[in-house]
Amino acid sequence: MKPSDIIEDIISSGLRGKGGGGFVTGHKWKKAANAPTDDLGTRYIMVNGDEGNPASYMDRSVMEGCPHQVIEGLIIGAYAIQATEGIIYTRSDYSIAVKRLNMALEQARERGLLGKNIGGTDFSFDIYVHEGMEAFIGGESTALMASVEGKRPFPKAQPPHSTEKGLWGKPTLLNNAETWATVSAILKKGASWYSSMGNDNAKGTKVWALSGNIKYNGLMEFDMSTTFREVIEDVCGGISKKKEL
C-alpha cells in the first residue's frame, strides 16, 4: 500500500484517538503527512503512554501485554506519514512496560522491521523509549514533548498544533498507546470491519478501566455504542450497597 492509501483507510475506518480528545485519527495523520518539513524531511511520530489520571491503566496494560502491537501500529503510521524517528513516551514507574517495550523493539530490529531500509525499501525508521516524570500534567501533548526536549513538562498554547510544529519545531504525530494498538487490526481486517462497530459519532471499540462503587471491576473493552447503564448494570453487576445511579 502507498502511504496515502493507508491514511485513507484509517480515515474510512472512523478511528478516533482513544485518549482524551477523540480527534479523527486519519485527519490528524494527513495533516502531519502534508506539513512542510526541513531539507531532510524530518518528521517525528510518538506514542503517548503516560496516564496521569487515578485508576487509569489502559495504555499501561496495552504496552505491557501487547508491546509488539503498539510498535507495529507505530511503524505503519511512520510509513504513512514518512516519519524519520519514533518515540514511545511513558512513565518511569511503568517499569514492566518499559522493559517489555525495549525487548520488543530489539526483536523488531533483529527481524529487519526497524532500522535502515526496512524490508529492502528506501524507508528507514527507528523507535526509542523515553521515560518521563511521574506527573499528572506530563501526559498533556505539549508538556510531554517539552519533556523529551529536556525542558520542564509544562503545556503551552496551541496553535500551532504539533502536526505542524511539534518536537524541536518539526511536524510530530502523537497518538496514545491504545490507538496505535488498533491500527494493524484495521489494515488486516479492513476499514469497514472497524466502522461496522460503534455509532455515527464514534466507531469501533474502547477499553475502559472500571473501578469504584461497582461489583466487578477491571479492564474491559466495549463497542462504542454501549451505554454507561449497560456497562454498569449488565457487565459490572450494578452499583454495590444498593445505591442509586
Backbone bond lengths (Angstrom), bond angles and torsions (degrees), N, CA, C in turn:
res aa  C-N    CA-C-N  psi(-1)  N-CA   C-N-CA  omega(-1)  CA-C   N-CA-C  phi
1 M - - - 1.467 - - 1.522 110.62 -
2 K 1.307 115.88 143.75 1.455 120.22 174.42 1.530 109.06 -76.51
3 P 1.331 117.42 154.22 1.470 119.79 178.24 1.523 112.99 -51.80
4 S 1.323 116.86 -43.23 1.467 119.74 -178.37 1.527 111.82 -65.74
5 D 1.347 117.35 -31.81 1.466 120.97 178.54 1.525 111.10 -67.66
6 I 1.320 116.44 -37.57 1.466 120.43 177.79 1.523 110.01 -62.91
7 I 1.319 116.14 -45.36 1.469 120.08 179.87 1.522 110.63 -61.41
8 E 1.321 117.32 -42.16 1.467 120.21 179.64 1.522 111.33 -64.98
9 D 1.333 117.39 -35.56 1.465 120.71 176.53 1.525 111.02 -64.40
10 I 1.320 116.47 -42.11 1.466 120.37 179.68 1.530 109.99 -66.41
11 I 1.324 117.30 -38.46 1.469 120.30 176.07 1.528 110.21 -63.25
12 S 1.336 117.02 -46.82 1.467 121.47 -178.21 1.523 112.40 -62.46
13 S 1.326 116.53 -30.84 1.470 120.30 -178.63 1.521 112.72 -67.85
14 G 1.340 116.37 -24.01 1.459 120.28 -176.42 1.511 113.66 80.79
15 L 1.329 117.64 11.08 1.464 121.06 179.83 1.521 110.83 -58.32
16 R 1.309 115.37 130.65 1.460 122.45 173.40 1.520 109.20 -115.88
17 G 1.330 115.82 155.11 1.449 120.06 176.83 1.520 110.79 -57.75
18 K 1.328 116.44 134.80 1.458 120.98 -175.37 1.522 112.56 -96.61
19 G 1.332 115.60 15.55 1.455 119.74 175.73 1.511 110.67 -88.77
20 G 1.322 116.98 -111.97 1.456 119.70 -177.78 1.511 114.45 -107.91
21 G 1.342 117.45 -41.87 1.457 121.24 -172.01 1.512 114.80 -74.91
22 G 1.326 117.64 -32.13 1.454 121.17 -178.62 1.516 113.94 66.80
23 F 1.336 117.39 30.60 1.464 120.16 179.90 1.529 110.44 -69.03
24 V 1.322 116.25 152.72 1.465 120.80 177.18 1.527 108.09 -66.65
25 T 1.313 115.98 115.31 1.468 121.44 -170.21 1.522 112.65 -61.02
26 G 1.322 117.34 -46.66 1.456 120.30 -177.12 1.514 113.77 -62.69
27 H 1.332 117.29 -36.76 1.463 120.22 177.55 1.525 110.75 -65.77
28 K 1.318 115.57 -37.22 1.465 120.63 177.28 1.532 110.14 -64.51
29 W 1.330 116.16 -42.50 1.456 120.48 177.49 1.528 111.06 -61.65
30 K 1.325 116.18 -42.38 1.468 119.95 -177.84 1.524 111.20 -63.77
31 K 1.335 116.45 -39.31 1.465 120.10 177.97 1.523 110.88 -62.30
32 A 1.334 116.32 -42.69 1.467 119.84 179.44 1.523 111.14 -66.52
33 A 1.328 116.69 -38.97 1.466 120.99 -179.32 1.522 112.10 -67.26
34 N 1.329 116.51 -32.75 1.468 121.05 -176.40 1.525 113.73 -93.87
35 A 1.320 117.39 -4.81 1.467 120.54 -178.10 1.528 111.05 -68.93
36 P 1.333 117.93 140.81 1.467 120.82 177.04 1.530 111.05 -61.32
37 T 1.329 116.39 143.20 1.466 121.12 179.66 1.526 109.87 -125.21
38 D 1.333 114.67 178.31 1.461 119.50 175.51 1.528 109.75 -78.60
39 D 1.327 116.15 -175.75 1.468 120.69 -176.90 1.526 112.75 -63.37
40 L 1.338 117.06 -23.09 1.463 121.50 -179.64 1.527 112.27 -89.79
41 G 1.326 116.87 -3.54 1.459 120.40 -178.97 1.512 113.55 70.06
42 T 1.331 116.68 31.89 1.465 120.89 -174.91 1.526 112.24 -67.36
43 R 1.318 115.53 122.50 1.465 122.67 171.97 1.523 107.85 -138.51
44 Y 1.313 115.66 142.02 1.462 120.20 177.77 1.523 110.33 -111.65
45 I 1.316 114.69 154.26 1.458 120.74 177.20 1.527 107.58 -137.45
46 M 1.332 116.49 137.82 1.459 119.33 -169.85 1.529 112.81 -135.63
47 V 1.330 113.81 152.74 1.461 122.50 168.41 1.521 107.76 -105.98
48 N 1.322 116.05 127.03 1.465 119.92 171.87 1.523 107.12 -92.60
49 G 1.329 115.95 101.78 1.461 121.66 179.70 1.506 111.61 -111.69
50 D 1.321 116.42 29.43 1.467 121.82 -178.71 1.520 108.98 -111.78
51 E 1.311 116.32 109.06 1.466 121.52 177.50 1.523 108.79 -108.27
52 G 1.317 116.30 112.10 1.457 119.94 -178.75 1.513 114.02 -93.77
53 N 1.334 116.64 -13.07 1.459 119.26 -177.77 1.527 111.10 -71.30
54 P 1.321 117.77 137.56 1.467 120.54 177.93 1.529 111.29 -59.23
55 A 1.330 116.34 138.57 1.472 123.55 177.30 1.522 113.20 64.28
56 S 1.323 117.34 17.96 1.462 121.70 177.54 1.526 108.50 -104.99
57 Y 1.337 116.97 114.49 1.458 119.27 -175.15 1.529 111.91 -142.46
58 M 1.333 116.66 31.17 1.462 119.99 177.99 1.529 111.33 -66.14
59 D 1.331 116.82 -52.16 1.459 120.44 -177.81 1.522 111.47 -64.91
60 R 1.325 116.77 -39.94 1.466 119.53 178.44 1.524 110.45 -59.21
61 S 1.319 116.90 -44.93 1.466 120.81 -178.86 1.525 111.53 -65.59
62 V 1.332 117.04 -38.89 1.465 120.54 177.98 1.524 110.22 -64.24
63 M 1.320 117.48 -43.89 1.464 120.78 -179.12 1.522 111.74 -68.54
64 E 1.329 116.83 -34.09 1.462 120.20 178.13 1.527 111.77 -74.22
65 G 1.336 116.21 -42.46 1.458 120.27 -173.18 1.511 115.38 -91.45
66 C 1.330 117.81 -27.24 1.473 121.35 -175.86 1.530 111.04 -135.63
67 P 1.330 118.68 53.52 1.475 118.76 -176.64 1.521 113.12 -60.84
68 H 1.341 117.26 -37.33 1.468 119.90 179.90 1.525 111.40 -64.24
69 Q 1.326 116.38 -34.65 1.466 120.33 -179.17 1.524 111.08 -68.52
70 V 1.330 116.42 -38.35 1.465 120.55 175.73 1.528 110.08 -64.47
71 I 1.324 115.74 -45.75 1.464 121.07 -178.36 1.527 110.93 -65.09
72 E 1.330 116.90 -41.59 1.465 120.35 178.31 1.525 111.16 -59.39
73 G 1.333 115.99 -44.52 1.460 119.49 177.68 1.514 112.12 -61.28
74 L 1.332 116.23 -39.40 1.462 120.96 -179.80 1.527 111.07 -66.97
75 I 1.323 117.39 -39.74 1.467 120.79 177.86 1.533 110.37 -64.05
76 I 1.333 116.03 -42.59 1.469 120.10 178.14 1.526 110.32 -61.50
77 G 1.332 116.36 -45.84 1.457 120.45 178.55 1.516 112.25 -62.55
78 A 1.334 115.85 -38.51 1.466 120.37 179.44 1.526 111.05 -63.59
79 Y 1.327 116.22 -42.96 1.462 119.89 177.49 1.529 110.76 -64.22
80 A 1.334 115.98 -39.33 1.465 120.54 -177.48 1.523 112.27 -63.64
81 I 1.333 117.24 -39.04 1.469 119.23 -179.01 1.525 111.86 -103.10
82 Q 1.356 116.28 1.03 1.468 122.59 -178.15 1.533 111.25 59.78
83 A 1.323 114.99 50.08 1.469 120.67 177.00 1.520 110.08 -75.32
84 T 1.313 115.99 152.62 1.460 121.07 -178.02 1.528 113.05 -102.67
85 E 1.331 117.05 -18.57 1.466 119.87 -178.94 1.526 109.78 -154.72
86 G 1.334 116.05 142.52 1.455 121.42 179.04 1.513 111.84 -118.45
87 I 1.317 116.24 146.24 1.462 122.03 -179.17 1.521 108.70 -134.11
88 I 1.327 116.39 127.50 1.457 121.74 172.77 1.521 107.04 -100.01
89 Y 1.316 115.92 108.86 1.465 121.21 -178.20 1.519 108.47 -95.45
90 T 1.328 116.00 121.86 1.452 119.69 178.83 1.521 110.18 -144.02
91 R 1.302 115.84 173.39 1.462 121.50 -177.26 1.531 110.29 -80.85
92 S 1.324 116.31 145.28 1.460 120.21 -179.46 1.522 112.43 -66.97
93 D 1.355 117.18 -22.10 1.466 118.78 178.84 1.530 112.46 -85.28
94 Y 1.328 118.25 0.09 1.465 121.40 172.76 1.534 108.37 -88.74
95 S 1.316 116.58 60.17 1.465 121.35 -170.51 1.529 112.77 -63.06
96 I 1.329 117.78 -37.70 1.466 120.07 179.55 1.527 110.00 -66.76
97 A 1.328 116.43 -43.58 1.464 120.25 179.02 1.522 110.81 -61.66
98 V 1.328 117.02 -43.86 1.467 121.19 -179.61 1.525 110.48 -60.67
99 K 1.322 116.32 -45.68 1.467 120.66 -179.21 1.524 111.17 -61.94
100 R 1.319 116.64 -45.83 1.467 120.25 -176.62 1.522 112.11 -71.86
101 L 1.315 116.89 -34.98 1.461 119.81 176.35 1.520 110.86 -64.12
102 N 1.322 117.17 -45.00 1.466 120.56 179.85 1.526 111.46 -64.09
103 M 1.334 116.97 -38.26 1.469 120.11 176.08 1.526 110.49 -63.93
104 A 1.325 116.54 -44.33 1.464 120.89 -179.52 1.528 111.39 -65.07
105 L 1.331 117.00 -37.72 1.464 120.49 177.86 1.522 110.95 -64.01
106 E 1.325 116.82 -41.89 1.463 120.44 179.25 1.530 110.44 -65.07
107 Q 1.325 117.17 -39.79 1.465 120.68 177.18 1.528 111.05 -64.12
108 A 1.326 116.50 -38.51 1.466 120.37 178.17 1.524 110.79 -64.96
109 R 1.330 116.77 -39.00 1.475 120.13 177.71 1.528 110.67 -65.07
110 E 1.335 116.36 -42.47 1.464 120.67 -179.39 1.525 111.77 -60.95
111 R 1.331 116.78 -29.22 1.461 121.50 -178.27 1.530 112.72 -96.28
112 G 1.322 116.09 8.43 1.457 120.00 176.29 1.508 114.92 75.16
113 L 1.342 116.86 18.83 1.459 120.74 179.50 1.522 112.42 -90.89
114 L 1.313 116.36 -9.83 1.462 123.15 174.54 1.519 108.32 -136.32
115 G 1.319 116.31 153.03 1.456 120.51 177.77 1.519 112.03 113.72
116 K 1.309 115.78 -151.28 1.460 122.01 -177.26 1.528 111.26 -81.04
117 N 1.320 115.60 138.27 1.472 122.47 172.20 1.530 112.27 48.52
118 I 1.317 115.14 61.44 1.463 121.77 -177.12 1.528 110.63 -60.83
119 G 1.327 115.41 129.03 1.466 120.74 178.31 1.512 113.96 62.55
120 G 1.342 117.04 25.21 1.456 120.78 -179.86 1.511 114.30 76.12
121 T 1.334 116.71 13.40 1.466 121.58 179.34 1.526 109.75 -97.81
122 D 1.320 115.96 -177.28 1.462 119.77 176.42 1.528 111.54 -93.02
123 F 1.334 116.65 11.31 1.465 121.41 179.37 1.523 110.00 -91.49
124 S 1.326 115.64 120.78 1.466 122.10 178.42 1.519 109.33 -119.70
125 F 1.327 115.47 136.69 1.464 119.53 -174.21 1.521 109.37 -164.97
126 D 1.332 115.89 140.24 1.465 119.91 175.91 1.526 109.45 -141.87
127 I 1.332 115.11 165.48 1.465 122.62 -173.91 1.520 109.14 -132.96
128 Y 1.318 116.62 142.94 1.462 119.64 169.24 1.522 109.79 -134.78
129 V 1.327 115.25 160.50 1.464 122.24 -178.93 1.519 109.34 -97.09
130 H 1.311 116.23 130.85 1.468 121.94 175.42 1.523 108.39 -113.55
131 E 1.327 116.18 122.18 1.460 121.32 179.02 1.524 109.52 -92.95
132 G 1.328 115.85 115.15 1.450 121.04 -177.73 1.513 112.83 -92.82
133 M 1.321 115.13 -179.53 1.455 121.80 179.20 1.522 110.05 -73.06
134 E 1.324 115.31 154.36 1.465 121.51 179.41 1.524 109.01 -87.66
135 A 1.330 115.41 70.69 1.464 120.30 -177.30 1.519 109.49 -132.63
136 F 1.332 116.21 145.92 1.464 120.81 -177.68 1.522 111.33 -58.26
137 I 1.323 117.26 -45.83 1.461 121.27 -174.37 1.519 111.77 -71.47
138 G 1.351 117.21 -14.30 1.461 120.93 -177.43 1.510 114.01 -62.56
139 G 1.343 118.30 -18.89 1.449 120.76 179.78 1.514 114.55 -86.61
140 E 1.333 117.79 -8.08 1.468 120.97 176.14 1.523 108.32 -69.78
141 S 1.330 117.01 139.42 1.461 120.98 -167.53 1.525 114.19 -56.45
142 T 1.329 117.67 -49.70 1.468 118.98 -178.11 1.525 111.39 -71.95
143 A 1.336 117.22 -28.96 1.462 120.57 178.03 1.522 111.02 -68.76
144 L 1.320 117.27 -42.14 1.466 118.73 -178.86 1.526 111.41 -70.52
145 M 1.338 117.08 -31.81 1.464 118.96 175.60 1.518 110.93 -67.48
146 A 1.337 116.47 -37.73 1.463 119.95 175.48 1.522 110.36 -61.81
147 S 1.332 116.83 -38.88 1.459 121.23 178.66 1.523 111.31 -62.68
148 V 1.326 117.31 -43.58 1.463 121.45 178.38 1.524 110.68 -61.93
149 E 1.332 116.47 -35.03 1.466 121.26 179.67 1.525 112.57 -77.15
150 G 1.340 117.28 -0.98 1.458 120.96 179.40 1.513 113.95 86.83
151 K 1.324 117.08 14.87 1.462 121.77 -179.96 1.525 110.25 -102.89
152 R 1.333 115.84 173.63 1.458 120.00 174.86 1.529 109.05 -67.18
153 P 1.337 118.06 137.06 1.468 120.37 -175.65 1.519 113.41 -77.54
154 F 1.327 115.89 69.98 1.461 121.85 177.65 1.527 109.08 -106.49
155 P 1.330 118.32 136.97 1.469 120.24 176.86 1.519 111.73 -70.49
156 K 1.324 116.15 156.83 1.458 120.47 175.93 1.521 109.30 -134.21
157 A 1.311 115.28 162.34 1.464 120.96 -174.49 1.527 111.42 -67.55
158 Q 1.317 115.28 147.41 1.460 122.98 173.16 1.525 108.66 -126.86
159 P 1.354 121.81 148.90 1.458 127.28 3.66 1.535 113.09 -74.02
160 P 1.367 117.42 172.24 1.461 125.50 1.00 1.526 111.98 -69.62
161 H 1.333 115.45 145.18 1.455 120.61 178.92 1.526 110.19 -79.42
162 S 1.327 115.14 159.76 1.462 119.73 -175.42 1.525 112.59 -64.22
163 T 1.332 118.03 -25.31 1.466 119.54 177.18 1.526 111.66 -64.71
164 E 1.329 116.45 -19.68 1.463 121.42 177.25 1.529 111.45 -102.99
165 K 1.324 115.38 -42.81 1.464 120.59 -175.83 1.524 108.26 -146.74
166 G 1.327 115.51 92.78 1.455 120.98 -177.36 1.514 112.33 -115.57
167 L 1.326 117.31 -116.62 1.460 121.44 -179.87 1.526 111.42 -57.00
168 W 1.321 115.49 126.50 1.466 122.21 179.05 1.535 111.79 48.48
169 G 1.328 115.95 33.25 1.456 121.48 176.61 1.515 115.31 76.12
170 K 1.345 117.21 9.84 1.466 121.26 -178.08 1.532 110.46 -103.88
171 P 1.338 118.54 155.30 1.467 120.77 176.84 1.528 110.70 -55.36
172 T 1.321 116.47 131.20 1.466 121.48 -175.15 1.523 109.65 -138.28
173 L 1.319 115.72 126.69 1.464 121.39 177.83 1.521 109.11 -102.69
174 L 1.324 116.15 125.96 1.466 121.79 -177.53 1.525 110.35 -126.55
175 N 1.331 116.27 125.80 1.463 122.88 169.82 1.525 108.41 -135.58
176 N 1.327 116.79 159.84 1.458 117.76 180.00 1.530 110.59 -82.25
177 A 1.341 115.67 170.27 1.467 121.27 -172.84 1.522 112.26 -60.72
178 E 1.326 117.10 -40.97 1.464 120.15 -179.13 1.527 111.17 -63.51
179 T 1.323 117.06 -38.57 1.468 120.61 178.01 1.522 110.64 -62.90
180 W 1.333 116.49 -47.50 1.465 119.83 -179.90 1.521 111.38 -62.16
181 A 1.327 117.33 -35.84 1.465 120.81 -178.70 1.523 112.42 -68.72
182 T 1.326 117.59 -14.61 1.465 122.21 -179.02 1.528 112.23 -88.62
183 V 1.320 117.32 -21.78 1.471 122.26 -169.75 1.524 112.97 -61.06
184 S 1.332 117.90 -48.52 1.465 119.83 -175.23 1.523 111.83 -64.41
185 A 1.339 117.57 -34.52 1.469 120.59 178.51 1.524 111.05 -65.29
186 I 1.331 116.60 -36.79 1.467 120.35 178.50 1.525 110.57 -65.09
187 L 1.328 117.03 -43.73 1.464 119.48 -179.54 1.523 111.36 -69.17
188 K 1.327 116.89 -32.94 1.464 120.44 -179.40 1.524 111.70 -74.43
189 K 1.342 116.89 -44.57 1.466 120.98 -173.25 1.527 113.38 -98.10
190 G 1.321 116.59 -14.93 1.456 120.22 176.60 1.513 113.84 103.94
191 A 1.325 115.01 149.03 1.466 120.91 -179.12 1.522 111.34 -62.16
192 S 1.339 117.11 -36.44 1.464 120.44 -178.26 1.522 111.81 -67.37
193 W 1.330 116.51 -32.84 1.477 120.24 175.97 1.521 110.05 -59.68
194 Y 1.324 116.75 -47.47 1.461 119.99 -177.70 1.522 111.12 -69.60
195 S 1.322 116.52 -42.13 1.466 119.80 -176.64 1.524 112.76 -72.49
196 S 1.346 117.39 -12.64 1.467 120.00 177.04 1.525 111.77 -73.30
197 M 1.323 116.78 -14.85 1.464 121.73 177.62 1.524 109.79 -99.82
198 G 1.316 116.70 157.98 1.453 120.82 178.52 1.518 112.24 87.34
199 N 1.335 115.81 -152.33 1.465 121.23 179.71 1.523 109.78 -136.45
200 D 1.314 117.19 -172.31 1.467 120.45 -175.50 1.524 112.70 -63.72
201 N 1.314 117.36 -30.72 1.464 120.80 -177.54 1.522 113.64 -88.20
202 A 1.320 116.83 -26.07 1.464 120.63 -176.76 1.520 109.26 -148.55
203 K 1.313 116.64 111.10 1.460 121.94 -178.96 1.530 110.80 -87.31
204 G 1.335 115.27 161.65 1.450 120.65 171.85 1.515 114.95 80.51
205 T 1.330 114.44 -149.44 1.462 121.48 -176.66 1.522 110.46 -127.02
206 K 1.321 115.41 171.01 1.469 121.41 178.21 1.520 108.68 -147.26
207 V 1.318 116.14 137.46 1.462 121.58 174.12 1.524 108.78 -88.26
208 W 1.324 116.30 132.54 1.461 121.80 179.58 1.524 109.68 -119.70
209 A 1.326 115.73 141.16 1.466 121.69 171.68 1.525 106.78 -96.00
210 L 1.316 116.44 108.49 1.461 122.17 -173.58 1.522 110.46 -102.69
211 S 1.308 115.37 125.78 1.461 120.50 -179.84 1.523 108.56 -152.47
212 G 1.307 116.48 178.31 1.457 120.16 177.53 1.513 112.25 103.51
213 N 1.319 116.19 -148.49 1.461 122.63 -171.58 1.534 112.01 -84.48
214 I 1.339 115.86 56.30 1.463 122.53 177.02 1.526 108.45 -127.25
215 K 1.332 116.64 162.91 1.463 119.92 -176.19 1.524 112.43 -75.11
216 Y 1.340 116.82 -40.94 1.459 121.03 -177.03 1.525 109.29 -123.71
217 N 1.318 116.07 126.64 1.464 118.80 -179.77 1.521 110.90 -124.47
218 G 1.327 115.68 178.64 1.452 121.32 179.90 1.519 111.31 132.34
219 L 1.330 115.83 -169.36 1.465 122.06 177.74 1.521 109.73 -88.62
220 M 1.320 117.14 127.89 1.460 121.09 179.72 1.528 109.60 -141.57
221 E 1.325 115.59 143.19 1.464 121.28 -179.98 1.521 109.88 -107.00
222 F 1.332 116.04 132.05 1.455 121.04 -176.77 1.524 111.05 -129.42
223 D 1.323 115.36 148.68 1.457 122.08 166.08 1.529 107.53 -59.17
224 M 1.337 117.06 139.50 1.462 120.31 -175.59 1.525 114.00 -68.46
225 S 1.324 117.60 -7.23 1.460 119.86 174.91 1.528 112.00 -86.98
226 T 1.325 117.18 -4.14 1.465 121.51 -179.32 1.525 110.24 -69.92
227 T 1.316 117.00 135.06 1.468 120.77 179.35 1.522 110.54 -86.05
228 F 1.333 115.64 159.48 1.460 119.58 176.98 1.529 111.05 -62.22
229 R 1.319 116.60 -35.02 1.468 119.05 179.01 1.529 110.85 -64.25
230 E 1.326 117.08 -40.46 1.466 120.13 177.20 1.524 111.00 -64.07
231 V 1.325 116.06 -41.24 1.465 120.04 179.05 1.523 110.50 -61.92
232 I 1.320 116.33 -50.57 1.461 120.76 -173.84 1.526 112.21 -72.00
233 E 1.331 117.31 -45.60 1.460 119.81 -173.73 1.529 113.14 -85.28
234 D 1.335 117.43 -44.47 1.462 119.81 -173.86 1.526 113.24 -83.23
235 V 1.329 116.82 -34.49 1.467 120.23 -175.32 1.528 112.03 -101.35
236 C 1.319 115.94 -44.70 1.467 119.87 -174.93 1.531 113.23 -89.21
237 G 1.324 117.30 2.16 1.453 119.70 176.00 1.501 115.40 79.07
238 G 1.316 116.90 10.18 1.455 120.60 177.83 1.515 113.94 85.26
239 I 1.333 114.04 174.41 1.456 120.99 177.75 1.525 108.86 -73.44
240 S 1.311 116.63 132.51 1.460 119.98 -179.71 1.525 111.08 -75.43
241 K 1.306 116.05 161.83 1.470 124.22 176.90 1.529 112.45 62.18
242 K 1.354 115.43 27.45 1.466 120.68 172.67 1.527 114.62 60.46
243 K 1.319 117.82 23.30 1.465 119.81 177.60 1.523 109.82 -79.85
244 E 1.337 115.42 152.90 1.455 120.12 -178.75 1.523 111.32 -88.03
245 L 1.333 114.87 148.11 1.468 120.96 176.06 1.517 108.73 -90.23
